[in-house]
């Protein structure tokens, strides 16, 4: 079984903040998009890499 640290946790503010900090743009807007993706179940129970890819797919650019 994979370690929990490999998975993105939508309920952890520090994880949301860290993921947002890896992208170019308005941090508040990116955080809102992450929360939207979490609520829609698109990145819930995903790996950190999958969460990053979901933001890239949504049109955001990694730093």
LOFIGU-700174 format. One line per 10 residues: number of its first residue (from 1); their letters; for each residue x, y, z of N, C-alpha, C. Coordinates in steps of 0.1 Angstrom, whole numbers, m for minus. Atoms other than C-alpha are relative to their C-alpha. Layout:
LOFIGU-700174
NUM = A = X:Y:Z:X:Y:Z:X:Y:Z ~ ...
end
This chain:
LOFIGU-700174
1 = XXXXXXXXXX = 8:m12:0:0:0:0:9:12:0 ~ m8:m13:1:13:35:m9:m1:8:13 ~ 0:m8:m12:22:59:19:m10:12:m2 ~ 9:m11:1:m3:86:27:7:13:m5 ~ m7:m12:4:24:113:20:0:1:m16 ~ 0:0:14:22:103:m17:m13:6:m6 ~ 13:m4:5:m15:114:m19:m3:14:4 ~ 4:m14:m3:m28:149:m21:m13:0:9 ~ 11:0:m9:m51:157:8:m7:14:m1 ~ 8:m13:2:m78:183:m1:m3:7:13
11 = XXXXXXXXXX = 4:m6:m13:m86:189:36:12:7:7 ~ m12:m6:m7:m50:200:45:3:13:m7 ~ m3:m13:6:m46:237:39:14:2:m4 ~ m14:m2:3:m8:235:39:3:m8:m14 ~ m2:7:12:m10:210:10:m6:8:m12 ~ 6:m8:10:m34:232:m10:9:12:m3 ~ m9:m12:2:m11:262:m4:13:m4:m7 ~ m13:5:6:20:242:m14:m3:m2:m15 ~ 4:3:14:3:230:m46:m1:13:m8 ~ 2:m13:7:m8:265:m55:13:8:m2
21 = XXXXXXXXXX = m13:m8:1:27:279:m49:9:m6:m11 ~ m8:6:11:40:256:m77:m4:5:m13 ~ 6:m5:13:20:275:m103:1:15:m1 ~ 0:m14:3:22:308:m120:m14:6:0 ~ 13:m7:0:m6:333:m114:m5:4:14 ~ 5:m5:m13:m28:347:m87:m3:m12:9 ~ 1:11:m9:m25:324:m57:m14:m3:5 ~ 14:2:m4:m61:330:m45:m8:m7:m11 ~ 7:6:11:m74:321:m79:3:m15:m1 ~ m5:14:1:m53:289:m80:m6:m8:11
31 = XXXXXXXXXX = 6:7:m12:m64:279:m45:m15:m3:m2 ~ 14:2:2:m100:284:m55:m3:m11:m10 ~ 1:11:10:m95:261:m86:3:m13:7 ~ m3:12:m7:m79:235:m64:m12:m5:8 ~ 11:3:m8:m108:236:m40:m12:m4:m8 ~ 10:4:9:m132:234:m69:2:m14:m5 ~ m3:14:5:m114:203:m83:m2:m10:12 ~ 2:9:m11:m115:188:m48:m15:m3:2 ~ 14:1:m2:m152:194:m44:m6:m8:m11 ~ 6:8:11:m159:179:m78:5:m14:0
41 = XXXXXXXXXX = m5:14:m1:m139:148:m68:11:m3:m10 ~ m10:2:10:m114:153:m96:14:m3:5 ~ m13:3:m5:m83:153:m74:m1:m6:14 ~ 1:7:m12:m97:137:m43:6:m14:m1 ~ m7:13:0:m76:106:m35:10:m2:m12 ~ m10:1:10:m51:115:m62:14:2:5 ~ m13:m3:m4:m14:116:m61:3:15:m1 ~ m4:m14:2:4:149:m59:2:3:m15 ~ m3:m1:14:15:144:m95:m13:1:m8 ~ 13:m1:7:m21:138:m106:m7:13:3
51 = XXXXXXXXXX = 6:m13:m4:m32:169:m87:6:11:m8 ~ m7:m10:8:m6:190:m105:m4:m1:m15 ~ 4:2:14:m16:175:m139:m14:5:m2 ~ 14:m5:1:m53:184:m132:1:15:m1 ~ m1:m14:2:m42:220:m128:6:4:m13 ~ m6:m2:13:m21:219:m159:m11:m2:m11 ~ 11:3:10:m51:204:m178:m10:12:1 ~ 10:m11:m2:m72:233:m164:6:14:m5 ~ m6:m12:6:m48:258:m181:10:7:8 ~ m10:m7:m8:m24:267:m153:14:m5:m4
61 = XXX = m14:3:3:14:268:m158:8:m2:12 ~ m9:2:m11:39:253:m135:12:10:0 ~ m11:m9:m1:67:276:m123:13:m7:m5
end
